[in-house]
């Protein structure tokens, strides 16, 4: 704020409110919460917007913040808010405030300059404190146990939707406060859809079965993908799996080498997200038999399922932050036939000279339904 010459920061993202104060608006409540969950940071403190539905909750979860009551009336209450805080120049989360709202706030208090900004808190959030890393690891442990306990229930004839619901129940009753996102369970040709949804399609023997899922513990999330084999796997499918695993392993090895004490002594910079994405792609391309995944290699995770840092072709070409945690999820998708993706969360701590897999479910081929 000082560097930009502003005396206030107005934020609207629920993740940012949770990150700064502990006040949490559930993801499924965002559309109905109105102005509750928005906040104003000043040099003197923090104002939390909440209406009568959330005032008690905000007081409990964010006791150090000053509540500001606002019920679907942000433009009307804006002059009172900035006047109470004594502000003249306020930065606003431009990527998440509509143009209409921006214009209305400017008109409501014309003597207060609005400065569009992006990425301030997103940049901070990618560096994880020890307590945050513990929560992500706890969410990973819940997901690991849930999938492991589901394996005996997987057999030919059960549907994708039935397995997805079963896995969700195991996550919710196994220590999670919520799902990180809806469970994906995709059988056979449907596994070629990177973000497909489970349906009434039955699991078929000899086909792959892809699960993409995560748990949420104490506000922090996990994310894991496993591609299993129902019955005796096809030789081609096993070879596809091997290439995807080799691409993931190459990234893990490169990152471990990059933060090793010897690399620090040489002053070797940490690799960038795009460099790791290029490395994974190069392994699949060198094999030459199947197409390379079209999505990014990975993403940061924490309060949100997708956050910085990014590991994709369009991600910033800058050294990965530390300490942080992100997914590594290469894949090969054969339309109309099958797909394989393996996704794990990796903790990278350059200062400690280590990397650590937080997802612990076996990464090798797993055969079920026999």
C-alpha positions, 0 to 999 in steps of 0.5 A, spaced: 500 500 500 505 504 501 509 503 495 503 504 491 501 510 495 494 508 497 491 508 504 486 503 503 485 496 500 478 494 498 477 486 497 472 482 495 474 475 495 472 470 500 479 466 500 482 473 502 477 474 507 479 467 510 486 468 509 487 475 513 482 474 518 479 467 519 472 470 517 469 465 512 463 465 507 462 458 505 463 457 497 456 455 496 454 462 500 458 467 496 452 468 491 447 469 496 452 473 501 451 479 498 456 484 501 458 480 507 465 477 506 468 484 503 473 487 507 477 494 507 484 494 510 487 501 512 494 503 516 490 502 522 486 496 521 481 492 518 474 493 517 469 487 515 463 487 511 457 483 514 449 484 514 445 481 520 446 474 518 453 474 519 455 479 524 455 474 530 459 469 526 464 475 523 465 477 531 467 470 533 471 468 527 475 475 526 475 478 533 480 483 531 476 486 525 471 492 526 464 490 523 461 494 518 454 492 517 452 492 510 446 489 507 446 489 499 447 496 499 455 497 498 454 503 493 450 507 498 454 505 504 461 506 501 461 514 503 460 512 510 465 506 510 471 510 507 469 516 511 469 512 517 476 510 515 479 517 513 481 514 506 482 518 500 486 513 495 483 506 495 486 500 491 480 495 489 481 488 487 480 489 479 479 482 477 473 481 482 469 487 482 465 489 476 465 495 472 458 497 474 460 496 481 467 500 480 463 506 477 458 506 482 463 506 488 466 512 484 460 516 483 458 515 491 464 518 493 467 522 488 473 525 493 476 518 494 480 516 488 479 508 486 486 505 484 485 498 480 490 493 483 491 485 482 495 480 485 497 483 491 494 477 496 495 472 491 502 473 491 502 473 498 498 466 499 503 462 495 508 462 500 505 457 505 506 458 513 508 452 517 500 451 519 498 452 512 502 446 510 500 442 516 493 443 514 494 441 506 497 435 509 492 433 513 487 434 507 491 430 503 491 424 509 484 424 509 483 423 501 488 418 501 485 414 506 478 415 503 480 412 496 484 406 500 478 404 503 474 405 497 478 400 493 474 393 495 467 397 493 470 398 485 468 392 481 465 391 474 458 394 473 458 399 479 456 406 476 461 412 476 456 416 480 455 411 485 463 410 486 463 418 486 458 418 492 461 413 496 468 416 495 464 423 497 461 420 503 468 417 505 471 423 505 466 427 509 466 422 514 473 421 514 475 427 517 474 433 512 469 439 513 468 439 506 470 437 499 475 441 496 471 440 489 466 435 486 468 428 486 470 426 478 470 419 477 470 417 470 471 410 467 474 407 460 473 412 454 470 418 459 477 418 462 479 422 456 475 428 459 480 432 463 474 435 467 469 430 466 463 429 471 461 422 473 454 419 470 450 413 470 455 409 466 458 402 469 465 400 470 467 395 465 472 390 466 479 391 463 478 399 462 481 404 466 478 408 472 480 415 473 478 419 480 480 426 481 478 429 488 480 433 494 478 434 501 478 440 505 480 441 513 481 447 517 479 451 511 485 448 506 484 443 501 488 437 497 487 435 490 489 428 487 488 424 481 489 417 480 488 412 474 486 405 476 485 399 472 479 395 473 481 387 472 487 385 468 490 392 464 491 392 457 498 392 455 497 399 451 494 402 457 499 400 462 504 403 457 501 410 457 501 410 465 508 408 465 509 414 460 505 419 464 509 416 471 515 418 467 514 425 466 511 426 473 518 423 476 522 427 471 519 433 475 520 431 482 527 429 480 528 436 477 525 440 483 529 435 488 535 437 485 534 444 484 533 445 492 538 440 494 544 444 499 549 443 493 544 447 488 544 452 493 551 453 494 552 454 487 547 459 487 543 455 482 536 459 481 530 455 482 526 453 476 520 456 474 513 453 473 513 453 465 520 450 465 517 444 469 511 444 464 516 443 459 520 438 462 514 434 463 512 435 456 518 433 453 518 426 456 511 425 453 514 428 446 520 424 446 516 417 447 512 420 441 506 415 441 501 419 444 499 426 445 501 431 450 496 434 455 493 440 453 492 443 460 498 446 465 502 441 469 500 444 475 497 449 480 498 452 487 493 450 492 491 452 499 485 456 501 483 455 494 483 449 490 487 453 484 492 458 486 499 461 485 504 458 483 502 456 476 506 451 472 503 452 465 506 454 459 503 461 460 505 462 467 510 467 469 517 465 467 520 466 474 523 462 480 518 458 484 516 461 490 518 457 497 515 455 501 510 453 497 505 447 495 503 445 488 500 439 484 504 436 479 499 432 474 501 430 467 496 426 463 495 423 456 488 423 453 486 418 447 479 421 445 474 415 445 479 410 448 482 412 455 485 417 459 491 417 464 492 422 469 497 422 475 496 428 480 500 429 487 501 435 491 508 437 492 511 441 498 517 445 496 522 448 501 528 451 498 530 454 505 530 447 508 533 444 502 527 439 501 521 437 497 516 432 500 510 429 497 504 430 501 499 425 497 501 418 499 496 414 496 501 409 491 503 412 485 504 406 481 499 402 477 493 399 482 489 394 479 482 393 482 475 389 482 479 382 482 
